[in-house]
Amino acid sequence: MDELSLPLPCLQSPEQRAALGAGLLWDRLYPDVGSFAAALVRGEGRAVARLVEVYGLFLSARMLGRSVWVCFPQYKKYLPPVLRRQLEELWALSSRLGWI
């Protein structure tokens, strides 16, 4: 239980928080990295879409699990149009191959 209450290693130093925030919170969609992480845990579409936008489907799925693939139709509307079209093709292919 003690370990669960410790801050995440990537959020301990101000420099690390700033670097992570620069990539994920550039438009201030969430006020800080902690709020963003909480939104990811809740499965908020905007937060998942931002994670996918920054890290891609495969790496985001490694972070959050299979729900990144399964819930793609629900959060894709929050992705930038060009990226959304590219990922829709990848998602459709993955679906046809039975990966989803």
Phi, psi and omega in degrees: 000324181299320181293326180292335181273354179284148176294153177297141181304323183286353181249008186283319182262147178301326180294318179293318178297319181295317180295316179294318180295325180298323180279327186258336187239028186301334181254011179059035176301323175234147185291332181203172183296324179298318178294322178296315179297320178296321178294323176296316180298322178285349180078027179296130184303317181297320180291316179297318179298319179295318178299316179294321179299320184277319188250350181086167183294314186295310181292322177298321178293327176292330180279315188255342181104184185301337182300335178300320178283312186297320184269007181309316180300334181279325185256354184298335180296342180270355180277151174301144188308314183294314178296320179301314180297318179296316182287331175297320177295316178296318180295318179298316178298315178299323179293316179296326180278356178081020180281339183257000000 
